Structure formats: structure tokens, C-alpha cells
Amino acid sequence: MPKPRSTLAAAVLLALLTACGQGAGGGGAAGDPDLPLTGTHWTVAAVTVDGSRSPAPDGAAVAFAENGRAQGSTGCNHFGAGVTVAGATVTVSPAEVTEMGCPDERQRFETAFLAAFTGPLDGTLADGALTLASADGTKKVELTAEPSVPLRGTAWKVDGLVSGDTAASLPEGSGEKARFVIGEDGRITGNLGCNGFSATAKLDEKARTLTVEGPAATTRMMCTGPQMALETKLYELLDGPLSYRLDHRSLTLTDGSGEGLTAVAGAVARRPGAGAAQ
């Protein structure tokens, strides 16, 4: 005997509601809300693959967007991936990755990260720490909620060079001395990879520009060829107006021709009379 129209309509509506609840990004069972991943910058602390745990290098981070995408850096290359969240299950599609060459240690970590950050992962969130692990426990990504840092007062470590749309790691053998601080006193100081430097700098946060009134004053120590090559590049760059892009703990500075540098945040400098750095 045919069912009444009202019964059929109710059955169709129930089926549609059930299907919607099982779609991408939909929640799990009632009372099991989705993990709150968006709106937070997550620093990668470490990854584990087949029992081998690898601490993350500086700059490794993930950000989850409302549109079902994740993007970030492995500490070597930038990546993007599709993500769906259903309750405590986070399913990550295979990532698209840039192809910049990096030092061996960072390259090894990138390989481990990409192997761990894929497929269905069980998420655990507690006290600002997020762990994403495979069901069998062989893959695990450890993330930490990371607040944004200020442009001024932060020790910025130079970790790459930019030319137009191309990003590259620092020249091999140039070391890790290159860094700078934009002070509250209107000066930019630091190291160019070999020598220390100092210059006056004007920051326009509305226009997102940093104007270095160079050339910078520097010490005069002789260093290795790669260090001097990096120093020459940074010395020429840090002279004049630069556009800046600040993304949580990453900074990009570029001049009008598209030449520039990338840097990652270290410690926040202590200001006179202030308490502990945040």
C-alpha cells in the first residue's frame, strides 16, 4: 500500500539532513563538535613517522582556513592541502608543495612532515597543543598554538631571499648570523651575515612600508665568500623603501623591483622598564 505523502516528505527531509551532516567539514555524532582549528596559527613542534620523532626547524607552521584548506611551511617549502573536519577526525588530502632546495636536515624533516600530515588523523586538543595522529599510531604531528609577534622589538632571523615570485634559501655556507631588530627607537640593527649594522628606519603600518635610511653603518670584519655575498645582497636591499608582509611569525620584505628577504621570528626584545619578553 503506498505511503501517505506526508510520510514520504518526512523521510526525504530526514535523508537530506543526514547527508548534510556527513559532508565535508560536517560534525560527527551529536554532542561531538568539530575541533576548533581555524583562526589559530599552529607552529609545528615535531612529527613522528614509524616510531622516529623529528623536532621541527624554525618556521614550520600550519594554518587552517574556513574554506577547507590548510597552508603553511615545512621549514623548507610552502605547502597547501585540502582539509575536512568531522568531530575529532581531521582528513588531509595530499599536499601541493613548492620546490625550493633546502639544507639536508630541513629536507629530511619536510619528507617526514608530508608523510605524517596526510589521510585521516585523530585530533587531540589540550592546553593550546594539538596532536594529529593516524589510527595505528605510526604517524603523528605535534602542533602548538602560536600567537602573532610584533614587527617592532622582535629578533628576525633571515632565512631566505626573494626575487619576484621566486623564493630561495640562503647561499650555502653563508651561516646563520643574518638577523635584525626593528627597535622602538626608530633604528634597525643586527647582522648582515658577516658584519653588524645599524641604520635609521621609518615604519608606516598603514601603508605597510619600512623605509631604511641607508646606507647602513657597519663593522668591517672580513668573512668567507658566501657570507660576504649574502652581506652585499642584504646591504643593498636595506637601503630605501621596502614593503612588508607580516604573517604571525614570518616576515617578508621586498623592494620596488620584487627583490627581498624572508625572516622568521626569534625572541621578542625586552624593552627598558618592561617585564619579561612575551
Protein Blocks (a to p, Z undefined) as FASTA:
>chain_A
ZZdfklmmmmmmmmmmmmmmmmghiacdehiacddfehpacddfbdceehiacdddehia
cdddfkopacddehlaccddddddehjaccdddddddfbdcdfklmmmmmmmmmmngcjd
ddddeehiacdddfkopaccdddddddddfehpacddfbdcehjaccdddehkajmbccd
ddfkopacddehjaccdddddddfknopacddddddddfddcdfklmmmmmmmmmmmgcj
dddddehjaccdddfkopacddddddddddehiacdZZ
